[in-house]
Amino acid sequence: MRSGLEALFSPATHEALVALRRDLHQHPELSFAETRTAAALEAALAALQPVTLQRIAGTGVVARIRGTTPGAPVVAVRGDIDALPIHEATGLAFASVNAGVMHACGHDMHAAWAVGAAHLLAERPAAGDVLVVLQPAEETGEGAAAVLASGALDDVAAIFGAHVDRRFIVGQVVAQAGPLAASADTFEIVITGRGAHGARPHESDDPVVCAAAIITALQTIVARRVNPATPAVVTVATVHAGTALNVIPGHATLGGTLRAVDPDTRALLATEVRRLAEGIASAHGLTAAVTLVLGPPPIVNPERPAAWARQAVESVLGADAVVPLGITNMAGEDFAHYMERIPGCFMRIGARMPNEPVIPAHTPQFDASEGSLFVGAAVLAEVARVASAELKRG
């Protein structure tokens, strides 16, 4: 028996969306290599006879669904489509057939619910046209920027997206103003010293000992340089040095990530990583070359688009469906690039049944409950209608 929400979709559409999601899950592809994925999504959208259907950013797809009022503001909804280099261990009948690649972050669901939203908008259009954006390469943080560079969103007045979240049950949606995701910058520190025999360390300028001191010192940035009321993360995730147990190497390399939810803290983290690494290396008689790469900025939902999102959720699911995030989310999301240029709101969609465990994303066991497919589709379609009507009013 289908739920009331699923009844928004005809039996044929319901079956097609489930089949699409399972096909995408079974054939995952990495960032900017989503060729089969893009072809499947393009075919699914072409069946709706959109105003335009185009390939952008290499493996991205954009369909324009006609609105009821020519010239009304254009709204966009986005689903991301890439997978991760993880070997799946879900045991699903439609588990990945591509060894070492899986949809461990739910992008199969995001892509399918974007197509579902297109179905609903084709049946009951918004005031203005709606762009359904299937974006590649979210996991590398490069896809949104590539979509923007294509010019496909140049006439968009508002944009909305969402992410599955197994901390919440199917039917719950986080649609709130304020910080929802952190900036996701990376750093690499190359420490250069002087190698020697492991039995004669006094003849070396040991980069391994220096690296250890830097790793320890970096932990003081959040503890002693950041306001305790302000969320921040400094993580050293990679350490590379040496080739033999009796050789002190000449170089050591550290790598990691910096997370913040406001611009000032983001800048502080970068400044402190460089200051500590260079200063500690100098104190050890070595040098440290620090490379910082800016990733997606934080997502901070503005109040007005967030209000449209809440209205949409309440319209589709009822007032009790809107729930608070309840934590500070320090994960990154490249949807933030859109929001630097276009007003919008990013949501979290509950993705587990009440009796199911909370399974973290980016793990081999991750899977989103199929019910979230219809929640995401219905909410994105409705928020496009709400935003379009509000923008039309001015």
Secondary structure, 3 states (H helix, E strand, C coil): CCCCCHHHCCHHHHHHHHHHHHHHHHCCCCCCCCHHHHHHHHHHHHCCCCCEEEEECCCEEEEEECCCCCCCCEEEEEEECCCECCCCCCCCCCCCCCCCCECCCCHHHHHHHHHHHHHHHHHCCCCCCEEEEEECCCCCCCHHHHHHHHCCCCCEEEEEEEEEEEEEECCCEECCCEEEECCCEEEEEEEECECEECCCHHHCECHHHHHHHHHHHHHHHHHHHCCCCCCEEEEEEEEEECCCCCEECCEEEEEEEEEECCHHHHHHHHHHHHHHHHHHHHHCCCEEEEEEECCCCCEEECHHHHHHHHHHHHHHHCHHHECCCCCCCCCCCCHHHHHHHCCEEEEEEEEECCCCCCCCCCCCCCCCCCHHHHHHHHHHHHHHHHHHHHHHHC
